[in-house]
Amino acid sequence: MTRKELINQIFTKKTFLCVGLDTDIKKIPEHLLKEEDPIFAFNKAIIDATAPYCVAYKPNLAFYESMGVKGWISFEKTIQYLNENYPQHFIIADAKRGDIGNTSAMYARTFFEEINLDALTVAPYMGEDSVTPFLQYEGKWVILLALTSNKGSHDFQLLPIDSGELTVDSCHADNSQSGSQLSTVNCQLSTPKERLFEKVLKKSQEWGNKDNMMYVVGATQGKMFADIRKVVPDHFLLVPGIGAQGGSLEEVCKYGMTKDCGLLVNSSRAIIYADKTERFAEVAGEEARKVAEQMKVLLH
C-alpha cells in the first residue's frame, strides 16, 4: 500500500485506528476452543466486527510463534483472510526483525513475498545493512523502533550521546599581546548531546523516506511527540500504548498529528479482550467504534 492510499483510507473512513491481533490461546473465549483452529476463528470474528472502524491490523508474531507450526498456520490464514476480504486495510507484522544483511533479506522475503504484508516492524540496533534489505520492496514499509512505550525504553533510548557536530558556544577577542594591533579570536567549541532515539531517527532517513518508512513511538511518551516531530515532521508513526497501557489519544494527536494525519494508533487488549462471552466480537466492535469516534473528532 502506498502512502497516498493509506492517507486516503484514513480520511475516507475518518479513523486512524490499528487493531492489534495479539491473540493468546489462554485468553480467548472458552467456547472457541472446540473450533478446529481457535486462533483463526477468534481473529476472523474480531476482524469482521472491527473492520468498519479501523484502517489497519497488527498481528504480533510472538503470539503465533508461541504455538509452533499450528500458530504459524493460524497467522497465515489470518493474513490470507484479510487480503481476500479486506484488501484496503493496511497489514503490519509486528515481528521486530533485524539481523545481518543476508538474514534480513530472508526475513523480507518471508513477510513481503511469501505472506504479502504491507509492513514489518524492524529493530534498528544493528544499523544500515540490517534495515535496507526490507526497503527494496515497492509499496512495502519498514517500521523502525524509535521510542517505545515500555518501562525499559529509558534504559537505552533516552541516553544522551554526542551528536557528532561541533557548535560554537561563544567567541571573544584576545588583545593580551602588547604592541600588536591584531586581535586573536578565541572560540569555545562543544559537541551538543542528542538522545539515542533522535540519532536513530536522523540516521535512518539516509536509508528510507516518508513513503516507505515509519517509526514506532509509544503513546505513553506524551509530550515527547513534539521532539519526535522536530526530527521527522512528515513520517507516519505507529503508536501503541493507548487503552490497556494508559497512553492518551488526545495527547498523541496534540503533539504528533500532521496535515496527513501521520499516525496509526494501535489498540490491542482493550478491544479484542473486552469480553470473553459469546458476544466477544460484538463487544470488540463496539469498543473499536468508540475509539474511532474519538479519532473522527481529533482528525484535522
Solvent accessible surface area in square Angstrom, and as a share of the most:
residue,aa,sasa,rsa
1,M,35,0.16
2,T,65,0.38
3,R,22,0.08
4,K,167,0.71
5,E,88,0.39
6,L,0,0.00
7,I,31,0.16
8,N,86,0.44
9,Q,26,0.12
10,I,0,0.00
11,F,57,0.24
12,T,92,0.53
13,K,58,0.24
14,K,91,0.39
15,T,1,0.00
16,F,0,0.00
17,L,0,0.00
18,C,0,0.00
19,V,0,0.00
20,G,0,0.00
21,L,0,0.00
22,D,19,0.10
23,T,0,0.00
24,D,34,0.18
25,I,50,0.25
26,K,182,0.77
27,K,82,0.35
28,I,9,0.04
29,P,2,0.01
30,E,145,0.65
31,H,57,0.25
32,L,12,0.06
33,L,91,0.45
34,K,171,0.73
35,E,78,0.35
36,E,176,0.79
37,D,23,0.12
38,P,23,0.14
39,I,3,0.01
40,F,38,0.16
41,A,23,0.18
42,F,0,0.00
43,N,0,0.00
44,K,79,0.34
45,A,30,0.23
46,I,0,0.00
47,I,0,0.00
48,D,57,0.30
49,A,26,0.20
50,T,0,0.00
51,A,5,0.04
52,P,79,0.50
53,Y,62,0.24
54,C,0,0.00
55,V,2,0.01
56,A,0,0.00
57,Y,0,0.00
58,K,10,0.04
59,P,0,0.00
60,N,28,0.15
61,L,1,0.01
62,A,61,0.47
63,F,64,0.27
64,Y,1,0.00
65,E,72,0.32
66,S,90,0.58
67,M,50,0.22
68,G,41,0.40
69,V,116,0.67
70,K,140,0.59
71,G,0,0.00
72,W,67,0.24
73,I,85,0.43
74,S,3,0.02
75,F,0,0.00
76,E,67,0.30
77,K,70,0.30
78,T,0,0.00
79,I,2,0.01
80,Q,104,0.46
81,Y,36,0.14
82,L,0,0.00
83,N,50,0.26
84,E,118,0.53
85,N,73,0.37
86,Y,51,0.19
87,P,87,0.55
88,Q,103,0.46
89,H,16,0.07
90,F,0,0.00
91,I,3,0.01
92,I,0,0.00
93,A,0,0.00
94,D,13,0.07
95,A,12,0.10
96,K,97,0.41
97,R,44,0.16
98,G,23,0.22
99,D,46,0.24
100,I,91,0.46
101,G,21,0.21
102,N,107,0.55
103,T,42,0.24
104,S,0,0.00
105,A,36,0.28
106,M,93,0.41
107,Y,66,0.25
108,A,1,0.00
109,R,126,0.46
110,T,44,0.26
111,F,2,0.01
112,F,9,0.04
113,E,103,0.46
114,E,132,0.59
115,I,12,0.06
116,N,78,0.40
117,L,1,0.00
118,D,20,0.10
119,A,0,0.00
120,L,0,0.00
121,T,1,0.01
122,V,0,0.00
123,A,30,0.23
124,P,20,0.13
125,Y,201,0.77
126,M,95,0.43
127,G,22,0.22
128,E,92,0.41
129,D,83,0.43
130,S,1,0.00
131,V,0,0.00
132,T,34,0.20
133,P,23,0.15
134,F,0,0.00
135,L,23,0.12
136,Q,132,0.58
137,Y,55,0.21
138,E,173,0.78
139,G,26,0.25
140,K,29,0.12
141,W,1,0.00
142,V,0,0.00
143,I,0,0.00
144,L,0,0.00
145,L,34,0.17
146,A,3,0.03
147,L,0,0.00
148,T,19,0.11
149,S,22,0.14
150,N,83,0.43
151,K,194,0.82
152,G,33,0.32
153,S,2,0.01
154,H,109,0.49
155,D,90,0.47
156,F,140,0.58
157,Q,41,0.18
158,L,41,0.21
159,L,82,0.41
160,P,86,0.54
161,I,54,0.27
162,D,80,0.42
163,S,19,0.12
164,G,69,0.66
165,E,116,0.52
166,L,126,0.63
167,T,54,0.31
168,V,95,0.54
169,D,86,0.45
170,S,67,0.43
171,C,66,0.39
172,H,117,0.52
173,A,58,0.45
174,D,48,0.25
175,N,109,0.56
176,S,90,0.58
177,Q,128,0.57
178,S,113,0.73
179,G,87,0.83
180,S,55,0.36
181,Q,183,0.81
182,L,153,0.76
183,S,57,0.37
184,T,70,0.41
185,V,96,0.55
186,N,57,0.29
187,C,65,0.39
188,Q,112,0.50
189,L,90,0.45
190,S,43,0.28
191,T,47,0.27
192,P,52,0.33
193,K,133,0.57
194,E,14,0.06
195,R,65,0.24
196,L,54,0.27
197,F,2,0.01
198,E,23,0.10
199,K,74,0.31
200,V,32,0.18
201,L,0,0.00
202,K,99,0.42
203,K,89,0.38
204,S,0,0.00
205,Q,67,0.30
206,E,123,0.55
207,W,39,0.14
208,G,8,0.08
209,N,76,0.39
210,K,84,0.36
211,D,80,0.42
212,N,32,0.16
213,M,0,0.00
214,M,0,0.00
215,Y,0,0.00
216,V,9,0.05
217,V,0,0.00
218,G,0,0.00
219,A,1,0.01
220,T,62,0.36
221,Q,21,0.10
222,G,7,0.07
223,K,135,0.57
224,M,37,0.17
225,F,0,0.00
226,A,36,0.28
227,D,33,0.17
228,I,0,0.00
229,R,28,0.10
230,K,159,0.68
231,V,26,0.15
232,V,0,0.00
233,P,72,0.45
234,D,60,0.31
235,H,13,0.06
236,F,0,0.00
237,L,0,0.00
238,L,3,0.01
239,V,0,0.00
240,P,23,0.15
241,G,3,0.03
242,I,16,0.08
243,G,43,0.41
244,A,62,0.48
245,Q,85,0.38
246,G,62,0.60
247,G,13,0.12
248,S,45,0.29
249,L,10,0.05
250,E,96,0.43
251,E,56,0.25
252,V,0,0.00
253,C,6,0.03
254,K,152,0.64
255,Y,54,0.20
256,G,0,0.00
257,M,23,0.10
258,T,22,0.13
259,K,167,0.71
260,D,32,0.17
261,C,1,0.00
262,G,0,0.00
263,L,0,0.00
264,L,0,0.00
265,V,0,0.00
266,N,7,0.04
267,S,3,0.02
268,S,13,0.09
269,R,112,0.41
270,A,42,0.33
271,I,1,0.01
272,I,1,0.00
273,Y,32,0.12
274,A,45,0.35
275,D,30,0.15
276,K,122,0.52
277,T,77,0.45
278,E,135,0.61
279,R,129,0.47
280,F,10,0.04
281,A,20,0.15
282,E,107,0.48
283,V,26,0.15
284,A,0,0.00
285,G,7,0.07
286,E,66,0.29
287,E,49,0.22
288,A,0,0.00
289,R,74,0.27
290,K,90,0.38
291,V,23,0.13
292,A,11,0.09
293,E,89,0.40
294,Q,84,0.37
295,M,0,0.00
296,K,124,0.53
297,V,127,0.73
298,L,43,0.21
299,L,21,0.11
300,H,146,0.65
